[in-house]
Amino acid sequence: MSNHPPPQIPGYALERELGVGGMATVYLATQVSLERRVAIKILRVSAQDAADPERHEKRFLREGKMLARLSHKNVCGIFDIAKVGNIAYIAMEYIEGGTLGDRLRRGMTAAEAISVVVQLAGALAAAHAIGIVHRDLKPANVMMRGKVPVLTDFGIARDLSSDRTEITG
């Protein structure tokens, strides 16, 4: 977690950093107009991406567009996707229950584990039905909304509906 002040995005009051991933930093924020808490995922451009920042940005924004096409109770909801100045961001549902990894460390019954697997299989089936393959399913990419697992981080997902590659296929 960094000590830098959160960036400014019109319409959102960013409060604090929640986490840092491979491509982005996620902040807790309030969507001012609706007075609701959201998670804001902001693209971070690294030295290796500096050679082609536009390609990196398109890939990031593609994640938000893919997720927005996927409406399922076990998939993180997307509220907004935009670029303001040099900041590309995705505003999404804020889920405060921690990750599946956190939940697993506390322990689960066999019935709870089976329920999680069945619900995640439903989310993956819904994604696959519209041509989206997640490609990074792991406990850190599943948030817990109470007992409901919610699939997040489609950053390296593949959209097979628009480009059918033999390798991913």
DSSP file (Angstrom, degrees, kcal/mol; ACC not computed):
  #  RESIDUE AA STRUCTURE BP1 BP2  ACC     N-H-->O    O-->H-N    N-H-->O    O-->H-N    TCO  KAPPA ALPHA  PHI   PSI    X-CA   Y-CA   Z-CA
    1    1 A M              0   0    0      0, 0.0     2,-0.2     0, 0.0    19,-0.0   0.000 360.0 360.0 360.0 135.9    0.0    0.0    0.0
    2    2 A S        -     0   0    0      1,-0.1    15,-0.2     2,-0.1     0, 0.0  -0.483 360.0-138.9 -93.9 164.1    1.3    3.4   -1.0
    3    3 A N        +     0   0    0     -2,-0.2    -1,-0.1     2,-0.1     0, 0.0   0.315  66.3 118.3-100.1   6.2    1.3    6.6    1.0
    4    4 A H  S    S-     0   0    0      1,-0.1    -2,-0.1     3,-0.0     0, 0.0  -0.437  75.0-105.3 -70.9 145.8    0.4    8.7   -2.0
    5    5 A P        -     0   0    0      0, 0.0    -1,-0.1     0, 0.0    11,-0.1  -0.455  45.8 -97.6 -66.8 146.4   -2.8   10.6   -1.9
    6    6 A P        -     0   0    0      0, 0.0     8,-0.1     0, 0.0    11,-0.0  -0.285  44.6-102.3 -61.9 149.7   -5.5    9.0   -4.1
    7    7 A P        -     0   0    0      0, 0.0     2,-0.5     0, 0.0     7,-0.3  -0.215  35.7-107.1 -66.5 165.2   -6.0   10.5   -7.5
    8    8 A Q        +     0   0    0      5,-0.1     5,-0.1     2,-0.0     0, 0.0  -0.848  36.8 176.6 -98.4 126.2   -8.9   12.8   -8.3
    9    9 A I  B >   -A   12   0A   0      3,-0.6     3,-2.2    -2,-0.5     5,-0.1  -0.985  35.6-113.8-128.6 120.4  -11.8   11.5  -10.4
   10   10 A P  T 3  S+     0   0    0      0, 0.0     3,-0.1     0, 0.0    -2,-0.0  -0.240 101.2  20.2 -54.4 133.1  -14.8   13.7  -11.0
   11   11 A G  T 3  S+     0   0    0      1,-0.2    21,-2.0    20,-0.0    22,-0.5   0.328 112.4  84.3  91.8  -7.3  -17.9   12.3   -9.3
   12   12 A Y  E <   -AB   9  31A   0     -3,-2.2     2,-0.7    19,-0.2    -3,-0.6  -0.981  62.0-151.1-131.1 140.8  -16.0   10.1   -6.9
   13   13 A A  E     - B   0  30A   0     17,-2.5    17,-1.6    -2,-0.4     2,-0.3  -0.912  22.0-150.7-107.6 103.1  -14.4   10.7   -3.5
   14   14 A L  E     + B   0  29A   0     -2,-0.7    15,-0.3    -7,-0.3     3,-0.1  -0.594  18.6 177.3 -77.9 131.0  -11.5    8.3   -3.2
   15   15 A E  E     -     0   0A   0     13,-3.3     2,-0.3     1,-0.3    14,-0.2   0.885  51.9 -22.2-101.5 -54.6  -10.8    7.3    0.4
   16   16 A R  E     - B   0  28A   0     12,-1.1    12,-3.1   -11,-0.1    -1,-0.3  -0.993  64.9 -89.6-159.5 159.8   -8.0    4.8    0.6
   17   17 A E  E     - B   0  27A   0     -2,-0.3    10,-0.3    10,-0.2     3,-0.1  -0.551  29.5-177.7 -74.8 135.0   -6.1    2.1   -1.3
   18   18 A L  E     -     0   0A   0      8,-3.7     2,-0.3     1,-0.4     9,-0.2   0.737  61.0 -32.6-101.0 -33.1   -7.6   -1.4   -1.1
   19   19 A G  E     - B   0  26A   0      7,-1.6     7,-3.2     2,-0.0     2,-0.4  -0.976  46.3-123.1-178.7 165.3   -5.0   -3.3   -3.1
   20   20 A V  E     + B   0  25A   0     -2,-0.3     5,-0.2     5,-0.2     2,-0.2  -0.991  28.1 178.6-127.3 129.5   -2.5   -3.4   -5.9
   21   21 A G        -     0   0    0      3,-3.3    -2,-0.0    -2,-0.4     0, 0.0  -0.427  48.8 -78.4-114.4-167.6   -2.5   -5.9   -8.8
   22   22 A G  S    S+     0   0    0      1,-0.2     3,-0.1    -2,-0.2    -2,-0.0   0.861 125.2  13.8 -63.2 -38.6   -0.5   -6.5  -11.9
   23   23 A M  S    S+     0   0    0      1,-0.1    21,-3.3    22,-0.1     2,-0.3   0.587 125.4  29.1-112.2 -15.8   -2.1   -3.7  -13.9
   24   24 A A  E     - C   0  43A   0     19,-0.3    -3,-3.3    21,-0.0     2,-0.4  -0.912  58.2-128.3-148.8 164.2   -4.0   -1.5  -11.5
   25   25 A T  E     -BC  20  42A   0     17,-2.3    17,-3.2    -2,-0.3     2,-0.5  -0.961  27.3-145.4-115.2 137.4   -4.5   -0.1   -8.0
   26   26 A V  E     -BC  19  41A   0     -7,-3.2    -8,-3.7    -2,-0.4    -7,-1.6  -0.894  16.4-171.6-109.6 132.3   -7.9   -0.5   -6.4
   27   27 A Y  E     -BC  17  40A   0     13,-2.8    13,-2.9    -2,-0.5     2,-0.4  -0.890  26.0-122.5-119.6 149.3   -9.3    2.2   -4.1
   28   28 A L  E     +BC  16  39A   0    -12,-3.1   -13,-3.3    -2,-0.3   -12,-1.1  -0.773  47.8 163.3 -82.3 134.4  -12.4    2.4   -1.9
   29   29 A A  E     -BC  14  38A   0      9,-2.6     9,-2.8    -2,-0.4     2,-0.5  -0.929  38.2-122.6-146.4 168.3  -14.5    5.4   -3.0
   30   30 A T  E     -BC  13  37A   0    -17,-1.6   -17,-2.5    -2,-0.3     2,-1.0  -0.982  20.6-135.9-115.4 128.1  -17.9    7.0   -2.7
   31   31 A Q  E >>> -BC  12  36A   0      5,-3.3     4,-1.4    -2,-0.5     5,-1.3  -0.761  23.0-153.8 -79.8 108.2  -19.8    7.6   -5.9
   32   32 A V  T 345S+     0   0    0    -21,-2.0     3,-0.4    -2,-1.0    -1,-0.2   0.868  84.0  53.9 -58.4 -46.6  -21.0   11.1   -4.9
   33   33 A S  T 345S+     0   0    0    -22,-0.5    -1,-0.2     1,-0.2   -21,-0.1   0.835 122.9  28.2 -61.4 -34.2  -24.2   11.3   -7.0
   34   34 A L  T <45S-     0   0    0     -3,-0.6    -1,-0.2     2,-0.1    -2,-0.2   0.442  98.7-131.4-106.4  -2.0  -25.6    8.1   -5.6
   35   35 A E  T  <5 +     0   0    0     -4,-1.4     2,-0.4    -3,-0.4    -3,-0.2   0.887  60.3 137.8  51.9  43.5  -23.9    8.2   -2.2
   36   36 A R  E   < -C   31   0A   0     -5,-1.3    -5,-3.3     0, 0.0     2,-0.3  -0.920  57.1-116.0-121.4 148.5  -22.8    4.6   -2.6
   37   37 A R  E     +C   30   0A   0     -2,-0.4    57,-0.7    -7,-0.2     2,-0.3  -0.601  41.0 171.5 -78.9 137.9  -19.5    2.9   -1.8
   38   38 A V  E     -CD  29  93A   0     -9,-2.8    -9,-2.6    -2,-0.3     2,-0.5  -0.915  34.7-119.2-138.5 163.9  -17.6    1.5   -4.8
   39   39 A A  E     -CD  28  92A   0     53,-2.8    53,-3.1    -2,-0.3     2,-0.6  -0.942  26.4-156.1-103.7 130.3  -14.3    0.1   -5.7
   40   40 A I  E     -CD  27  91A   0    -13,-2.9   -13,-2.8    -2,-0.5     2,-0.6  -0.938   1.4-159.8-111.0 119.3  -12.3    2.1   -8.3
   41   41 A K  E     -CD  26  90A   0     49,-3.1    49,-2.1    -2,-0.6     2,-0.5  -0.884  12.0-165.8 -99.9 116.9   -9.7    0.2  -10.2
   42   42 A I  E     -CD  25  89A   0    -17,-3.2   -17,-2.3    -2,-0.6    47,-0.2  -0.901  21.9-117.2-111.2 128.2   -7.2    2.6  -11.8
   43   43 A L  E     -C   24   0A   0     45,-2.4     2,-0.5    -2,-0.5   -19,-0.3  -0.348  24.7-156.2 -61.1 135.0   -4.8    1.6  -14.5
   44   44 A R        -     0   0    0    -21,-3.3     2,-0.7    43,-0.1    -1,-0.0  -0.976   6.6-145.8-114.6 124.6   -1.2    1.8  -13.5
   45   45 A V        -     0   0    0     -2,-0.5     2,-0.1     3,-0.0   -22,-0.1  -0.820  18.5-163.2 -94.7 118.0    1.3    2.2  -16.3
   46   46 A S    >>  -     0   0    0     -2,-0.7     4,-1.1     1,-0.1     3,-0.7  -0.409  36.0 -97.9 -92.9 173.0    4.6    0.5  -15.5
   47   47 A A  T 34 S+     0   0    0      1,-0.2     3,-0.5     2,-0.2     4,-0.4   0.871 124.3  53.3 -58.4 -39.3    8.0    1.0  -17.2
   48   48 A Q  T 34 S+     0   0    0      1,-0.2     3,-0.4     2,-0.2    -1,-0.2   0.776 110.4  47.3 -70.1 -24.6    7.4   -2.1  -19.5
   49   49 A D  T X4 S+     0   0    0     -3,-0.7     3,-1.3     1,-0.2     7,-0.3   0.620  88.9  86.2 -88.0 -13.8    4.1   -0.7  -20.6
   50   50 A A  T 3< S+     0   0    0     -4,-1.1    -1,-0.2    -3,-0.5    -2,-0.2   0.779  79.5  64.3 -59.9 -27.5    5.5    2.8  -21.3
   51   51 A A  T 3  S+     0   0    0     -4,-0.4    -1,-0.3    -3,-0.4    -2,-0.1   0.844 124.0  13.1 -65.1 -33.3    6.5    1.7  -24.8
   52   52 A D  S <> S+     0   0    0     -3,-1.3     4,-1.7    -4,-0.2     3,-0.4  -0.487  71.2 160.1-142.3  67.6    2.9    1.2  -25.8
   53   53 A P  H  > S+     0   0    0      0, 0.0     4,-2.4     0, 0.0     5,-0.2   0.813  74.8  59.9 -63.0 -30.3    0.6    2.8  -23.2
   54   54 A E  H  > S+     0   0    0      2,-0.2     4,-2.4     1,-0.2     5,-0.2   0.906 105.6  47.3 -65.1 -41.4   -2.4    2.9  -25.5
   55   55 A R  H  > S+     0   0    0     -3,-0.4     4,-2.1     2,-0.2    -1,-0.2   0.906 112.3  50.3 -64.3 -42.5   -2.4   -0.9  -26.0
   56   56 A H  H  X S+     0   0    0     -4,-1.7     4,-1.9    -7,-0.3    -2,-0.2   0.906 111.6  48.3 -61.7 -43.3   -2.1   -1.4  -22.2
   57   57 A E  H  X S+     0   0    0     -4,-2.4     4,-2.8     2,-0.2     5,-0.2   0.903 108.9  52.4 -66.0 -42.7   -5.0    1.0  -21.7
   58   58 A K  H  X S+     0   0    0     -4,-2.4     4,-2.0     1,-0.2    -1,-0.2   0.905 109.3  50.4 -59.9 -41.6   -7.2   -0.7  -24.3
   59   59 A R  H  X S+     0   0    0     -4,-2.1     4,-1.2     2,-0.2    -1,-0.2   0.908 111.7  48.2 -62.3 -42.7   -6.6   -4.0  -22.6
   60   60 A F  H >X S+     0   0    0     -4,-1.9     4,-1.1     1,-0.2     3,-0.5   0.938 113.1  46.0 -63.5 -48.8   -7.6   -2.5  -19.2
   61   61 A L  H 3X S+     0   0    0     -4,-2.8     4,-1.9     1,-0.2    -1,-0.2   0.810 104.9  62.8 -67.2 -29.0  -10.8   -0.9  -20.5
   62   62 A R  H 3X S+     0   0    0     -4,-2.0     4,-2.7    -5,-0.2    -1,-0.2   0.868  96.9  59.2 -61.9 -36.2  -11.7   -4.1  -22.4
   63   63 A E  H <X S+     0   0    0     -4,-1.2     4,-2.5    -3,-0.5    -1,-0.2   0.939 106.6  46.5 -57.6 -47.5  -11.8   -5.8  -18.9
   64   64 A G  H  X S+     0   0    0     -4,-1.1     4,-2.2     1,-0.2    -1,-0.2   0.889 112.4  49.5 -62.9 -40.2  -14.6   -3.4  -17.8
   65   65 A K  H  X S+     0   0    0     -4,-1.9     4,-1.1     2,-0.2    -1,-0.2   0.887 111.3  49.3 -67.9 -38.5  -16.5   -3.8  -21.0
   66   66 A M  H >X S+     0   0    0     -4,-2.7     3,-0.7     1,-0.2     4,-0.5   0.950 112.8  47.2 -63.5 -47.8  -16.4   -7.6  -20.8
   67   67 A L  H >< S+     0   0    0     -4,-2.5     3,-1.3     1,-0.2    -2,-0.2   0.871 106.1  58.4 -61.9 -37.2  -17.5   -7.5  -17.2
   68   68 A A  H 3< S+     0   0    0     -4,-2.2    -1,-0.2     1,-0.3    -2,-0.2   0.803 102.5  54.5 -64.8 -28.1  -20.4   -5.1  -18.0
   69   69 A R  H << S+     0   0    0     -4,-1.1     2,-0.8    -3,-0.7    -1,-0.3   0.647  97.4  76.8 -75.0 -14.9  -21.8   -7.6  -20.5
   70   70 A L    <<  +     0   0    0     -3,-1.3     2,-0.7    -4,-0.5    -1,-0.1  -0.838  58.6 179.8-107.9 102.3  -21.9  -10.3  -17.8
   71   71 A S        +     0   0    0     -2,-0.8     2,-0.3    55,-0.1     5,-0.1  -0.883  25.9 133.7-105.3 108.3  -24.7   -9.9  -15.3
   72   72 A H    >   -     0   0    0     -2,-0.7     3,-2.1     3,-0.3    -2,-0.0  -0.985  61.3-122.6-154.3 142.0  -24.6  -12.7  -12.7
   73   73 A K  T 3  S+     0   0    0     -2,-0.3     4,-0.1     1,-0.3    -1,-0.0   0.706 113.9  51.1 -62.8 -18.3  -25.0  -12.7   -8.9
   74   74 A N  T 3  S+     0   0    0     45,-0.1    77,-3.4    76,-0.1     2,-0.4   0.129  97.7  79.3-106.2  20.4  -21.6  -14.3   -8.6
   75   75 A V  B <  S-f  151   0B   0     -3,-2.1    -3,-0.3    75,-0.3    77,-0.2  -0.996  91.4-103.2-127.3 134.2  -19.7  -11.8  -10.8
   76   76 A C        -     0   0    0     75,-2.5     2,-0.2    -2,-0.4    -6,-0.1  -0.290  40.0-121.4 -56.8 128.9  -18.6   -8.3   -9.6
   77   77 A G        -     0   0    0     -4,-0.1    16,-2.9    -6,-0.1     2,-0.4  -0.492  17.6-142.5 -76.5 142.3  -21.0   -5.6  -11.0
   78   78 A I  E     +E   92   0A   0     14,-0.2    14,-0.3   -11,-0.2     3,-0.1  -0.897  21.7 173.5-106.1 131.7  -19.6   -2.8  -13.1
   79   79 A F  E     -     0   0A   0     12,-3.0     2,-0.3    -2,-0.4    13,-0.2   0.738  64.7  -1.9-105.3 -32.5  -21.0    0.7  -12.6
   80   80 A D  E     -E   91   0A   0     11,-1.8    11,-2.9     2,-0.0    -1,-0.4  -0.992  47.9-169.3-160.7 150.2  -18.7    2.9  -14.8
   81   81 A I  E     +E   90   0A   0     -2,-0.3     2,-0.3     9,-0.2     9,-0.2  -0.960  32.1 131.9-145.8 128.2  -15.7    2.7  -17.1
   82   82 A A  E     -E   89   0A   0      7,-2.2     7,-3.0    -2,-0.3     2,-0.4  -0.976  48.0-121.1-163.6 171.8  -14.0    5.8  -18.4
   83   83 A K  E     -E   88   0A   0     -2,-0.3     2,-0.5     5,-0.2     5,-0.3  -0.994  23.4-175.3-127.2 124.2  -10.8    7.8  -19.0
   84   84 A V  E >   -E   87   0A   0      3,-2.9     3,-2.3    -2,-0.4     2,-0.3  -0.971  66.5 -44.2-121.0 115.1  -10.5   11.2  -17.4
   85   85 A G  T 3  S-     0   0    0     -2,-0.5     0, 0.0     1,-0.3     0, 0.0  -0.509 126.2 -24.1  62.3-123.5   -7.4   13.1  -18.4
   86   86 A N  T 3  S+     0   0    0     -2,-0.3     2,-0.6    -3,-0.1    -1,-0.3   0.193 118.4 100.7-103.2  16.2   -4.6   10.5  -18.2
   87   87 A I  E <   - E   0  84A   0     -3,-2.3    -3,-2.9   -43,-0.0     2,-0.5  -0.902  50.8-168.8-107.8 116.0   -6.5    8.3  -15.7
   88   88 A A  E     + E   0  83A   0     -2,-0.6   -45,-2.4    -5,-0.3     2,-0.3  -0.876  21.8 170.1 -97.7 133.0   -8.3    5.2  -17.0
   89   89 A Y  E     -DE  42  82A   0     -7,-3.0    -7,-2.2    -2,-0.5     2,-0.4  -0.964  33.3-149.6-144.9 159.7  -10.6    3.6  -14.4
   90   90 A I  E     -DE  41  81A   0    -49,-2.1   -49,-3.1    -2,-0.3     2,-0.5  -0.997  15.8-154.1-126.3 123.9  -13.3    1.0  -13.8
   91   91 A A  E     +DE  40  80A   0    -11,-2.9   -12,-3.0    -2,-0.4   -11,-1.8  -0.880  29.6 164.7 -98.1 126.6  -15.9    1.7  -11.0
   92   92 A M  E     -DE  39  78A   0    -53,-3.1   -53,-2.8    -2,-0.5   -14,-0.2  -0.846  42.3 -63.0-138.6 171.1  -17.3   -1.5   -9.6
   93   93 A E  E     -D   38   0A   0    -16,-2.9     2,-0.6    -2,-0.3   -55,-0.2  -0.266  47.6-133.1 -53.3 133.5  -19.3   -3.0   -6.8
   94   94 A Y        -     0   0    0    -57,-0.7     2,-0.6   -65,-0.1    -1,-0.1  -0.857  21.6-169.9 -94.0 122.6  -17.5   -2.8   -3.5
   95   95 A I        -     0   0    0     -2,-0.6     3,-0.5     1,-0.1    49,-0.1  -0.954   6.8-174.7-116.6 114.2  -17.5   -6.1   -1.7
   96   96 A E        +     0   0    0     -2,-0.6    49,-0.1     1,-0.2    -1,-0.1   0.344  58.8  93.5 -95.9   8.7  -16.3   -5.9    1.9
   97   97 A G  S    S-     0   0    0     47,-0.5    -1,-0.2     1,-0.2    48,-0.1   0.420  87.4-121.1 -82.8   4.4  -16.3   -9.5    2.9
   98   98 A G        -     0   0    0     -3,-0.5    46,-2.9     4,-0.1    -1,-0.2  -0.216  42.1 -52.3  82.7 179.7  -12.6  -10.2    2.1
   99   99 A T  B  >  -G  143   0B   0     44,-0.3     4,-2.1     1,-0.1    44,-0.3  -0.419  43.4-111.9 -90.5 166.1  -11.3  -12.8   -0.4
  100  100 A L  H  > S+     0   0    0     42,-2.9     4,-3.0    39,-1.2     5,-0.2   0.861 120.6  60.0 -61.5 -35.4  -12.1  -16.4   -0.7
  101  101 A G  H  > S+     0   0    0     38,-1.0     4,-1.9    41,-0.3    -1,-0.2   0.921 104.7  47.8 -58.3 -44.3   -8.4  -16.9    0.4
  102  102 A D  H  > S+     0   0    0      1,-0.2     4,-1.1    37,-0.2    -1,-0.2   0.922 113.2  48.9 -59.8 -44.6   -9.1  -15.0    3.6
  103  103 A R  H  X S+     0   0    0     -4,-2.1     4,-0.8     1,-0.2     3,-0.3   0.887 108.5  52.6 -64.8 -40.6  -12.2  -17.2    4.2
  104  104 A L  H >< S+     0   0    0     -4,-3.0     3,-0.6     1,-0.2    -1,-0.2   0.879 104.3  56.5 -64.1 -37.6  -10.4  -20.4    3.5
  105  105 A R  H 3< S+     0   0    0     -4,-1.9    -1,-0.2     1,-0.2    -2,-0.2   0.814 106.8  50.1 -64.3 -29.0   -7.7  -19.5    6.1
  106  106 A R  H 3< S-     0   0    0     -4,-1.1    -1,-0.2    -3,-0.3    -2,-0.2   0.665 121.8-109.8 -81.0 -16.5  -10.5  -19.2    8.7
  107  107 A G    <<  -     0   0    0     -4,-0.8     2,-0.3    -3,-0.6    -1,-0.1   0.138  29.2-142.9 100.3 144.4  -11.8  -22.6    7.7
  108  108 A M        -     0   0    0     -4,-0.2     2,-0.1    -3,-0.1    -4,-0.0  -0.976  17.2-118.1-138.5 150.8  -14.9  -23.9    5.9
  109  109 A T     >  -     0   0    0     -2,-0.3     4,-2.3     1,-0.1     5,-0.2  -0.430  35.6-108.5 -78.4 165.3  -17.2  -26.8    6.2
  110  110 A A  H  > S+     0   0    0      1,-0.2     4,-2.5     2,-0.2     5,-0.2   0.901 121.5  53.1 -60.5 -40.7  -17.5  -29.3    3.3
  111  111 A A  H  > S+     0   0    0      1,-0.2     4,-2.2     2,-0.2    -1,-0.2   0.900 109.2  48.2 -63.3 -41.2  -21.0  -28.0    2.6
  112  112 A E  H  > S+     0   0    0      2,-0.2     4,-2.2     1,-0.2    -1,-0.2   0.912 112.0  49.7 -64.7 -42.1  -19.8  -24.4    2.5
  113  113 A A  H  X S+     0   0    0     -4,-2.3     4,-2.4     2,-0.2    -2,-0.2   0.913 111.0  48.9 -63.1 -43.3  -16.9  -25.3    0.2
  114  114 A I  H  X S+     0   0    0     -4,-2.5     4,-2.7     1,-0.2     5,-0.2   0.909 110.0  52.3 -63.1 -42.0  -19.3  -27.2   -2.2
  115  115 A S  H  X S+     0   0    0     -4,-2.2     4,-2.4     2,-0.2    -2,-0.2   0.913 109.9  48.7 -60.1 -43.5  -21.6  -24.2   -2.2
  116  116 A V  H  X S+     0   0    0     -4,-2.2     4,-2.6     2,-0.2     5,-0.2   0.934 112.4  48.1 -61.9 -47.1  -18.8  -21.9   -3.2
  117  117 A V  H  X S+     0   0    0     -4,-2.4     4,-2.4     1,-0.2    -2,-0.2   0.913 112.5  48.3 -62.0 -44.0  -17.6  -24.3   -6.0
  118  118 A V  H  X S+     0   0    0     -4,-2.7     4,-1.8     2,-0.2    -1,-0.2   0.917 113.2  47.4 -64.1 -43.6  -21.2  -24.7   -7.4
  119  119 A Q  H  X S+     0   0    0     -4,-2.4     4,-1.8    -5,-0.2    -2,-0.2   0.910 113.2  47.7 -65.8 -41.6  -21.8  -20.9   -7.3
  120  120 A L  H  X S+     0   0    0     -4,-2.6     4,-2.7     1,-0.2     5,-0.2   0.879 108.3  55.3 -67.1 -36.4  -18.4  -20.1   -9.0
  121  121 A A  H  X S+     0   0    0     -4,-2.4     4,-2.5    -5,-0.2    -1,-0.2   0.891 106.9  51.5 -61.4 -38.2  -19.1  -22.8  -11.6
  122  122 A G  H  X S+     0   0    0     -4,-1.8     4,-2.1     2,-0.2    -2,-0.2   0.901 110.0  48.5 -63.7 -41.6  -22.4  -21.0  -12.4
  123  123 A A  H  X S+     0   0    0     -4,-1.8     4,-2.1     2,-0.2    -2,-0.2   0.915 113.3  47.1 -64.7 -43.3  -20.5  -17.7  -12.8
  124  124 A L  H  X S+     0   0    0     -4,-2.7     4,-3.0     2,-0.2    -2,-0.2   0.891 110.5  52.4 -66.1 -39.2  -17.9  -19.3  -15.1
  125  125 A A  H  X S+     0   0    0     -4,-2.5     4,-2.1     2,-0.2    -1,-0.2   0.904 109.4  49.5 -62.8 -40.9  -20.7  -21.0  -17.1
  126  126 A A  H  X S+     0   0    0     -4,-2.1     4,-0.7     2,-0.2    -2,-0.2   0.900 113.0  47.1 -64.6 -40.6  -22.4  -17.7  -17.6
  127  127 A A  H ><>S+     0   0    0     -4,-2.1     5,-2.8     1,-0.2     3,-1.0   0.938 112.7  48.6 -64.8 -46.9  -19.1  -16.1  -18.7
  128  128 A H  H ><5S+     0   0    0     -4,-3.0     3,-1.7     1,-0.3    -2,-0.2   0.845 101.9  64.2 -62.9 -33.8  -18.4  -19.0  -21.1
  129  129 A A  H 3<5S+     0   0    0     -4,-2.1    -1,-0.3     1,-0.3    -2,-0.2   0.771 109.0  39.9 -63.1 -25.5  -21.9  -18.8  -22.6
  130  130 A I  T <<5S-     0   0    0     -3,-1.0    -1,-0.3    -4,-0.7    31,-0.2   0.185 127.3 -97.2-109.1  16.7  -21.1  -15.3  -23.9
  131  131 A G  T < 5S+     0   0    0     -3,-1.7    29,-3.6     1,-0.2    30,-0.6   0.650  78.6 134.0  86.8  16.3  -17.5  -16.2  -24.9
  132  132 A I  E   < -I  159   0C   0     -5,-2.8     2,-0.5    27,-0.2    -1,-0.2  -0.884  33.2-169.1-105.7 127.4  -15.5  -14.9  -21.9
  133  133 A V  E     -I  158   0C   0     25,-2.7    25,-2.7    -2,-0.5    -9,-0.0  -0.970  10.9-155.0-113.3 121.2  -12.8  -17.1  -20.4
  134  134 A H        -     0   0    0     -2,-0.5    22,-0.3    23,-0.2    -1,-0.2   0.924  13.5-174.0 -63.6 -50.7  -11.5  -15.8  -17.0
  135  135 A R        +     0   0    0     22,-0.1    -1,-0.1     1,-0.1    19,-0.1   0.449  68.2  65.0  69.2   5.4   -8.0  -17.5  -17.2
  136  136 A D        +     0   0    0     17,-0.1     2,-0.5     5,-0.1     5,-0.1  -0.115  60.0 160.1-147.7  44.5   -7.0  -16.4  -13.6
  137  137 A L        +     0   0    0      3,-0.1    16,-0.0    14,-0.0     5,-0.0  -0.592  19.8 132.6 -75.1 118.8   -9.4  -18.2  -11.2
  138  138 A K    >   -     0   0    0     -2,-0.5     3,-2.1     1,-0.0   -38,-0.2  -0.965  69.7 -96.2-158.6 160.2   -7.8  -18.3   -7.8
  139  139 A P  G >  S+     0   0    0      0, 0.0     3,-1.3     0, 0.0   -39,-1.2   0.800 120.3  60.0 -54.8 -31.6   -9.0  -17.5   -4.2
  140  140 A A  G 3  S+     0   0    0      1,-0.3    -3,-0.1   -40,-0.2   -38,-0.0   0.708 102.6  53.7 -70.2 -18.4   -7.5  -14.0   -4.3
  141  141 A N  G <  S+     0   0    0     -3,-2.1    11,-2.9    -5,-0.1     2,-0.5   0.184  95.6  78.7-101.7  16.1   -9.8  -13.2   -7.3
  142  142 A V  E <   - H   0 151B   0     -3,-1.3   -42,-2.9     9,-0.2   -41,-0.3  -0.982  64.9-162.3-124.2 118.5  -13.0  -14.2   -5.5
  143  143 A M  E     -GH  99 150B   0      7,-2.8     7,-3.2    -2,-0.5     2,-0.6  -0.671  16.9-127.6 -94.9 155.0  -14.5  -11.8   -3.0
  144  144 A M  E     - H   0 149B   0    -46,-2.9     2,-1.0    -2,-0.3   -47,-0.5  -0.916  16.6-170.8-110.2 118.3  -17.0  -13.0   -0.4
  145  145 A R  E >  S- H   0 148B   0      3,-3.3     3,-1.9    -2,-0.6     2,-0.5  -0.799  76.0 -61.9 -99.1  85.5  -20.4  -11.1   -0.1
  146  146 A G  T 3  S-     0   0    0     -2,-1.0     0, 0.0     1,-0.3     0, 0.0  -0.628 118.9 -19.3  67.7-119.3  -21.4  -12.9    3.1
  147  147 A K  T 3  S+     0   0    0     -2,-0.5    -1,-0.3    -3,-0.1    -3,-0.0   0.355 120.4  99.7 -97.1   4.3  -21.6  -16.6    2.0
  148  148 A V  E <   - H   0 145B   0     -3,-1.9    -3,-3.3   -29,-0.0     2,-0.3  -0.821  67.5-142.3 -97.5 117.2  -21.8  -15.6   -1.7
  149  149 A P  E     - H   0 144B   0      0, 0.0     2,-0.5     0, 0.0    -5,-0.2  -0.581  14.3-160.6 -77.3 139.4  -18.6  -15.8   -3.7
  150  150 A V  E     - H   0 143B   0     -7,-3.2    -7,-2.8    -2,-0.3     2,-0.3  -0.972  12.7-134.9-127.3 117.6  -18.2  -13.1   -6.3
  151  151 A L  E     +fH  75 142B   0    -77,-3.4   -75,-2.5    -2,-0.5    -9,-0.2  -0.523  34.7 166.6 -73.7 130.7  -15.7  -13.5   -9.2
  152  152 A T        +     0   0    0    -11,-2.9   -11,-0.1    -2,-0.3    -1,-0.0  -0.670  35.7  56.6-129.7-175.8  -13.5  -10.5   -9.8
  153  153 A D        +     0   0    0     -2,-0.2     3,-0.3     1,-0.1    -1,-0.2   0.960  38.7 171.9  51.7  77.4  -10.4   -9.5  -11.8
  154  154 A F    >   +     0   0    0      1,-0.2     3,-1.6    -3,-0.1    -1,-0.1  -0.021  35.9 129.1 -95.1  27.6  -11.0  -10.3  -15.4
  155  155 A G  T 3  S+     0   0    0      1,-0.3    -1,-0.2   -19,-0.1   -92,-0.1   0.788  80.0  28.9 -58.3 -33.5   -7.8   -8.5  -16.3
  156  156 A I  T 3  S+     0   0    0     -3,-0.3    -1,-0.3   -22,-0.3    -2,-0.1   0.183  92.0 133.8-112.4  17.4   -6.3  -11.4  -18.3
  157  157 A A    <   -     0   0    0     -3,-1.6     2,-0.5     1,-0.1   -23,-0.2  -0.224  50.9-131.8 -62.9 156.8   -9.6  -12.8  -19.5
  158  158 A R  E     -I  133   0C   0    -25,-2.7   -25,-2.7    10,-0.0     2,-0.9  -0.947   4.1-147.8-114.5 131.5  -10.1  -13.7  -23.1
  159  159 A D  E >>  +I  132   0C   0     -2,-0.5     4,-1.0   -27,-0.2     3,-0.7  -0.834  19.8 175.3 -99.3  98.6  -13.1  -12.6  -25.1
  160  160 A L  T 34  +     0   0    0    -29,-3.6   -28,-0.2    -2,-0.9    -1,-0.2   0.591  67.2  77.2 -80.8 -10.4  -13.6  -15.4  -27.6
  161  161 A S  T 34 S+     0   0    0    -30,-0.6    -1,-0.2   -31,-0.2     3,-0.2   0.812 107.6  29.3 -69.3 -27.7  -16.8  -13.9  -29.0
  162  162 A S  T <4 S+     0   0    0     -3,-0.7     2,-0.3     1,-0.3    -2,-0.2   0.685 132.5  23.9-106.3 -21.0  -14.8  -11.3  -31.0
  163  163 A D     <  -     0   0    0     -4,-1.0     2,-1.0     2,-0.1    -1,-0.3  -0.813  64.4-158.3-149.3 106.3  -11.5  -13.2  -31.7
  164  164 A R        -     0   0    0     -2,-0.3     2,-0.4    -3,-0.2    -4,-0.1  -0.712  16.4-171.5 -89.3 102.4  -11.2  -16.9  -31.7
  165  165 A T     >  -     0   0    0     -2,-1.0     4,-2.3     1,-0.1    -2,-0.1  -0.741  24.5-139.9 -95.1 143.8   -7.6  -17.8  -31.1
  166  166 A E  T  4 S+     0   0    0     -2,-0.4    -1,-0.1     2,-0.2    -2,-0.0   0.867 100.4  55.8 -66.3 -36.6   -6.5  -21.4  -31.5
  167  167 A I  T  4 S+     0   0    0      1,-0.2    -1,-0.2     2,-0.2    -3,-0.0   0.963 115.1  35.3 -64.0 -53.0   -4.2  -21.2  -28.4
  168  168 A T  T  4        0   0    0      1,-0.3    -1,-0.2   -35,-0.0    -2,-0.2   0.899 360.0 360.0 -67.6 -39.4   -6.9  -20.0  -26.0
  169  169 A G     <        0   0    0     -4,-2.3    -1,-0.3    -9,-0.0    -2,-0.2   0.513 360.0 360.0 -58.6 360.0   -9.5  -22.2  -27.6
